[in-house]
Amino acid sequence: MCVHRRVIFTCGHYVWQDLLLPCPTERAFDRGERFEACDIMWAHPYSTVKVETSCRRC
């Protein structure tokens, strides 16, 4: 499970942003040792930002 940056809007929607810490599966994919990349995204509370606006869809 890779750690990503996440933004949470007041409407409840969220967006995933850049990769902060790749997991061993993702690192093996980057080295060419695996055929599939990691598909589990996780955000640590320190890398999550809450903004006081609604998203573009809302």
Secondary structure as GFF3:
##gff-version 3
##sequence-region A 1 58
A	DSSP	beta_strand	2	8	.	.	.	ID=ss1
A	DSSP	beta_strand	14	21	.	.	.	ID=ss2
A	DSSP	alpha_helix	24	31	.	.	.	ID=ss3
A	DSSP	beta_strand	41	42	.	.	.	ID=ss4
A	DSSP	three_ten_helix	45	47	.	.	.	ID=ss5
A	DSSP	beta_strand	48	50	.	.	.	ID=ss6
###
